[in-house]
Amino acid sequence: IACANVANLMLARLLKRERELAVRSALGATRARLVRQLLTETVLLSLAGGGLGLVLAYPTLALMVKFAARFTTRASEVRIDGVVLAFTLVTSVLSGLLFGFAPALSSRERVSDALKQGSGQTTSNRGRQRLRAGLVVVQIAVSFILLIGAGLMIHSFEKLLRVDPGFSSERVLTLNLSPNFSRYTKPEQFVALGDSILRSIRAVGGVESAALASNFPFSPLALTSGPGSVSFDI
């Protein structure tokens, strides 16, 4: 969507630069040189956009993972690695080439027409109007695909919330206990810490029961490792 939007903006910008390009052509610049100039500008612009996207992605990634961790145990797997960086680089370069090549090819070959276009005596040709209209159609189509996909995902999530897990989860709270490994080195220390924590929790008003366990249904370890990887015994 962003690439199609930028391509439309670049086409509109090219309308204002046609007179400049016509003058360059009249002074001896070949069509290949003009195309090379436009491609250089668009590739640099797209690389800068991709770099800015990565700069914004790193700080927002932590927030997204923290928010997603409330709903899925696999949120920690979301990260920016070499594959993501390579995808960003390839997408940026291809976007610059593709959406810079289209405006370059759509520039007028006749210098007189370009000069009239630059002076406001003519309007944009039909081919360019069709290209801009096609880019708008692509933006709308991809937006609808994203909206439909998001709607289906929300619908599936609502259906999952209605599935009976086989036990009551009302008024049940689970906490993960991670003692300091440098201070608690013996089993007796873990037992004493567990007893102290249970006494403190049971003393809280409204708590009916409290217990410690090495595993529980739908624990993160069981979900990430797969069914049957962790046993559960009462």
Secondary structure, DSSP 8 states (H G I E B T S, - for coil): -HHHHHHHHHHHHHHHHHHHHHHHHHTT--HHHHHHHHHHHHHHHHHHHHHHHHHHHHHHHHHHHHHHTTT-TTGGG----HHHHHHHHHHHHHHHHHHHHHHHHTS-S-HHHHHHHHHTSS---HHHHHHHHHHHHHHHHHHHHHHHHHHHHHHHHHHHHTS--SS--TT---------TTT--SHHHHHHHHHHHHHHHHTSTT-------S--TT-HHHHHH-TTSS----
